[in-house]
Amino acid sequence: MDIQVQSFAVTNLRRRPVVVETGGFVAGFTPDTDNPYMNYATPLPGAEPTEQDVAALIGIFRERHLLPRLEFAPQAAPAVAPALRAAGFATEAVHEYLICTPRTLLLPPSGASPHVENPVTDEEFTELDAALAEAFGGVFDPSPQGAARLRRTQQSGGAVRFVRDPRGGVAGGASCSPPAENTAELTGVGTRPAHRGRGIASAVTASLTEAMFAQGAGSVWLEYSGEGSRRVYERVGYRPQGTRLYLSLPPTK
């Protein structure tokens, strides 16, 4: 599964507005933001980069005044992490990823979970972007660009789901990439603090996963941020599968 997830990461980065490939790496950039989670690189499965390859990759980020940063499944390219560490890259995080297949998917009983919708209007995409910004504690600010990215995800073959706040606006939601390499990545599952514990995350996760299987994906994968969220995903049918490594090059003093 590591090879499949890493192959997906490569294909997904190649969908970015700006893509640069060098020395066994694919770097994907989003020009309207300097957010490091929207501008990073990943290696090709089995890549064995040289010192010169790593230096060229660093240069691609430096010329854009961006943090050199990578996300990848290390077991799919075992030679990459040592080459990056030799150049000064440090670990940001190691995240376990979970996989759901049509066989393991557990849908909530009809009427037993919040009503899930697809955003259609500009207002709904904007409200969902604002809800996710609050859910993630200010890691990113709500913006027209963020709302536009959610819309592009849906228009390009992915899926976006949300649950309304009965008092107005959006209580929570998530999105899923278009399938590639027979899998898809579910990201950004977030619920506003005032609405947590009501099954919103489970409902949108199940809806998005089911939508990807309806499109023919053989699996959907995601990363989780804590044991609480892991339990939510496991109730939907997600199971531990592997790890993803996040490395970045600290700024020189």
Backbone torsions as a table, in degrees:
resi	resn	phi	psi	omega
1	MET	NA	-30.1	179.4
2	ASP	-57.8	-41.8	179.8
3	ILE	-64.2	-42.0	-179.5
4	GLN	-65.1	-44.8	179.2
5	VAL	-63.9	-40.3	179.2
6	GLN	-69.7	-38.0	175.7
7	SER	-62.6	-39.2	175.0
8	PHE	-60.7	-45.8	-178.3
9	ALA	-57.6	-39.6	178.5
10	VAL	-64.5	-50.1	-178.8
11	THR	-62.1	-40.2	-177.9
12	ASN	-67.2	-39.3	177.6
13	LEU	-66.3	-31.9	178.3
14	ARG	-67.6	-9.3	175.9
15	ARG	-85.0	-10.4	-177.0
16	ARG	-64.6	157.6	-179.6
17	PRO	-58.8	-35.2	178.7
18	VAL	-126.2	125.2	-178.4
19	VAL	-129.0	132.8	176.0
20	VAL	-128.7	131.0	178.8
21	GLU	-117.6	133.2	-179.3
22	THR	-157.6	136.0	169.9
23	GLY	51.3	39.4	179.6
24	GLY	85.0	8.3	178.5
25	PHE	-118.6	150.1	170.0
26	VAL	-119.5	124.2	177.3
27	ALA	-111.3	130.4	179.2
28	GLY	-118.6	131.8	-175.1
29	PHE	-124.6	146.2	176.3
30	THR	-116.9	104.8	-169.0
31	PRO	-62.3	-23.3	-174.4
32	ASP	-85.6	7.8	179.8
33	THR	-154.3	151.1	172.7
34	ASP	-103.6	13.2	178.2
35	ASN	-57.3	122.8	-176.8
36	PRO	-63.8	-22.6	178.3
37	TYR	-77.0	-9.7	177.8
38	MET	-109.4	-1.6	-178.6
39	ASN	-139.3	99.7	-177.4
40	TYR	-158.5	177.3	-178.9
41	ALA	-124.9	166.8	175.6
42	THR	-149.7	149.2	-179.8
43	PRO	-86.1	156.3	169.0
44	LEU	-68.7	145.0	175.7
45	PRO	-53.3	133.0	178.9
46	GLY	79.1	5.2	-178.5
47	ALA	-60.4	143.6	176.5
48	GLU	-130.4	77.2	-172.3
49	PRO	-70.6	145.2	173.9
50	THR	-88.2	172.7	175.3
51	GLU	-59.2	-38.2	179.4
52	GLN	-67.9	-36.5	177.7
53	ASP	-62.4	-43.7	180.0
54	VAL	-66.3	-41.0	178.6
55	ALA	-62.1	-39.5	178.5
56	ALA	-65.5	-39.5	178.5
57	LEU	-63.2	-44.7	178.5
58	ILE	-58.6	-41.7	-179.4
59	GLY	-61.6	-35.2	179.4
60	ILE	-62.1	-38.8	177.8
61	PHE	-75.7	-42.5	-177.0
62	ARG	-61.4	-39.4	-177.8
63	GLU	-68.4	-16.8	176.4
64	ARG	-101.7	4.1	-179.0
65	HIS	58.1	42.2	-179.7
66	LEU	-119.7	155.2	177.6
67	LEU	-70.0	121.6	174.5
68	PRO	-63.0	122.6	-169.4
69	ARG	-153.3	143.2	179.4
70	LEU	-135.4	150.1	171.5
71	GLU	-130.9	131.0	-179.5
72	PHE	-168.0	164.2	173.7
73	ALA	-88.3	106.7	-169.4
74	PRO	-61.8	-31.5	-178.8
75	GLN	-69.2	-17.4	178.8
76	ALA	-82.0	-14.2	179.4
77	ALA	-151.1	73.7	-170.9
78	PRO	-61.1	-23.0	-177.1
79	ALA	-82.5	-10.3	-171.5
80	VAL	-75.1	-50.9	-176.3
81	ALA	-57.5	-46.1	178.1
82	PRO	-60.3	-38.1	179.5
83	ALA	-66.6	-38.4	178.9
84	LEU	-70.2	-42.1	179.8
85	ARG	-63.6	-35.2	178.0
86	ALA	-63.7	-24.8	178.6
87	ALA	-91.4	1.5	176.3
88	GLY	105.2	1.4	178.6
89	PHE	-67.4	143.9	179.8
90	ALA	-122.1	159.2	-178.7
91	THR	-78.3	124.8	170.0
92	GLU	-83.9	-45.0	-176.6
93	ALA	-167.3	158.3	168.9
94	VAL	-125.3	117.6	-176.2
95	HIS	-113.8	135.0	171.3
96	GLU	-78.0	142.1	173.7
97	TYR	-113.5	151.1	-178.2
98	LEU	-114.6	150.4	-178.5
99	ILE	-123.8	140.8	171.5
100	CYS	-123.2	139.4	176.3
101	THR	-122.1	165.6	176.6
102	PRO	-55.2	-29.9	-179.2
103	ARG	-72.1	-33.0	-175.6
104	THR	-96.4	-12.7	-176.3
105	LEU	-59.3	131.0	178.5
106	LEU	-119.8	104.7	-179.8
107	LEU	-84.2	140.9	178.1
108	PRO	-67.2	149.6	178.0
109	PRO	-58.4	145.5	179.6
110	SER	-56.2	129.7	178.4
111	GLY	83.3	-2.5	-176.6
112	ALA	-96.6	0.6	-178.6
113	SER	-138.8	166.4	-179.4
114	PRO	-59.0	152.6	178.7
115	HIS	-73.5	125.2	-177.1
116	VAL	-104.1	138.0	-178.2
117	GLU	-128.8	161.7	170.6
118	ASN	-95.6	129.6	174.5
119	PRO	-66.6	141.7	-178.8
120	VAL	-126.2	-46.5	-174.7
121	THR	-88.0	160.8	175.1
122	ASP	-58.1	-38.5	-179.4
123	GLU	-62.0	-40.7	-179.7
124	GLU	-67.9	-41.3	176.7
125	PHE	-64.5	-39.3	179.2
126	THR	-65.3	-43.4	180.0
127	GLU	-67.6	-35.8	177.3
128	LEU	-67.1	-42.9	177.3
129	ASP	-58.5	-42.6	179.0
130	ALA	-65.7	-39.7	178.8
131	ALA	-63.9	-42.1	-179.8
132	LEU	-68.4	-37.3	177.0
133	ALA	-60.4	-42.6	177.8
134	GLU	-68.5	-40.3	-178.2
135	ALA	-60.8	-35.3	-177.7
136	PHE	-94.7	16.9	169.5
137	GLY	64.7	33.1	175.5
138	GLY	83.3	14.9	174.7
139	VAL	-59.4	-33.5	172.4
140	PHE	-139.1	155.2	179.2
141	ASP	-93.1	146.4	173.6
142	PRO	-62.7	142.6	-175.9
143	SER	-158.7	158.4	173.0
144	PRO	-58.1	-34.4	179.5
145	GLN	-66.2	-39.1	178.9
146	GLY	-65.0	-43.2	177.2
147	ALA	-63.2	-39.6	179.4
148	ALA	-65.4	-36.5	178.3
149	ARG	-65.3	-39.0	176.3
150	LEU	-62.1	-43.0	178.5
151	ARG	-63.4	-41.7	179.3
152	ARG	-63.5	-37.7	177.5
153	THR	-57.7	-45.5	-179.2
154	GLN	-68.7	-41.5	-177.2
155	GLN	-70.5	-24.3	-176.1
156	SER	-90.7	5.9	177.5
157	GLY	111.2	-2.9	173.4
158	GLY	-85.6	-160.4	-179.5
159	ALA	-146.5	148.8	177.7
160	VAL	-133.4	138.0	-179.3
161	ARG	-136.9	152.5	176.6
162	PHE	-151.2	163.8	174.3
163	VAL	-121.2	130.6	-178.7
164	ARG	-73.2	149.2	166.5
165	ASP	-82.9	122.8	-179.1
166	PRO	-55.5	-23.0	-178.9
167	ARG	-90.6	-1.0	-179.0
168	GLY	120.2	143.9	-179.4
169	GLY	86.1	-157.1	-174.7
170	VAL	-122.6	135.1	179.4
171	ALA	-87.4	-31.7	-179.1
172	GLY	178.1	171.8	-179.4
173	GLY	178.7	-166.8	-178.7
174	ALA	-171.1	174.9	176.8
175	SER	-140.8	162.8	178.0
176	CYS	-137.9	136.5	-178.6
177	SER	-65.1	160.2	167.9
178	PRO	-61.7	145.4	179.6
179	PRO	-63.3	150.4	173.0
180	ALA	-158.1	146.6	179.9
181	GLU	55.4	31.6	178.1
182	ASN	66.7	22.3	175.2
183	THR	-146.6	173.4	178.2
184	ALA	-148.5	153.8	-179.2
185	GLU	-108.0	125.3	176.3
186	LEU	-94.9	125.6	-173.5
187	THR	-134.0	163.4	168.8
188	GLY	62.6	37.7	176.3
189	VAL	-73.9	115.9	-175.9
190	GLY	-143.6	142.4	177.5
191	THR	-129.6	133.1	176.1
192	ARG	-57.6	141.7	-175.2
193	PRO	-51.5	-37.9	-177.2
194	ALA	-68.1	-13.5	-175.5
195	HIS	-114.6	7.8	-177.6
196	ARG	-71.9	155.0	-179.7
197	GLY	82.7	13.0	-177.6
198	ARG	-114.4	10.4	176.3
199	GLY	84.4	12.9	-177.6
200	ILE	-67.7	-46.6	-179.0
201	ALA	-61.1	-43.3	178.4
202	SER	-62.3	-41.8	-176.3
203	ALA	-66.0	-46.2	-178.3
204	VAL	-71.5	-34.0	177.8
205	THR	-63.7	-46.1	179.4
206	ALA	-62.8	-42.2	-178.7
207	SER	-64.7	-45.0	180.0
208	LEU	-66.1	-42.3	-179.7
209	THR	-62.7	-45.6	178.1
210	GLU	-60.3	-38.4	179.8
211	ALA	-63.7	-39.2	179.5
212	MET	-68.9	-38.0	177.3
213	PHE	-66.0	-34.2	177.2
214	ALA	-65.4	-25.6	177.2
215	GLN	-85.5	-3.3	176.4
216	GLY	103.3	1.6	178.4
217	ALA	-64.5	140.0	179.3
218	GLY	-83.9	-15.7	178.3
219	SER	-161.1	164.9	170.6
220	VAL	-133.5	139.1	179.8
221	TRP	-127.5	158.9	179.4
222	LEU	-156.0	163.4	171.4
223	GLU	-109.3	152.1	-179.7
224	TYR	-120.2	157.8	-172.8
225	SER	-103.6	-7.1	-178.9
226	GLY	-176.6	171.5	-176.6
227	GLU	-64.4	-31.7	178.0
228	GLY	-62.6	-46.7	179.7
229	SER	-69.6	-34.1	177.2
230	ARG	-58.6	-42.9	179.8
231	ARG	-63.3	-36.3	177.4
232	VAL	-60.2	-47.7	-176.9
233	TYR	-69.7	-35.8	178.9
234	GLU	-65.5	-31.8	177.2
235	ARG	-66.3	-24.5	178.6
236	VAL	-85.9	-14.8	178.2
237	GLY	117.0	10.9	178.1
238	TYR	-82.8	142.5	-176.9
239	ARG	-131.3	146.5	179.5
240	PRO	-59.2	142.1	-177.4
241	GLN	-137.4	-41.7	-176.5
242	GLY	-169.2	-165.7	-179.9
243	THR	-128.9	156.4	173.8
244	ARG	-124.4	140.4	-175.9
245	LEU	-110.2	135.4	177.6
246	TYR	-115.1	119.7	178.9
247	LEU	-125.7	144.6	174.6
248	SER	-144.2	160.8	-178.5
249	LEU	-99.9	110.5	-179.3
250	PRO	-59.4	145.0	178.1
251	PRO	-61.1	144.1	176.8
252	THR	-77.9	142.4	-178.5
253	LYS	-87.7	NA	NA
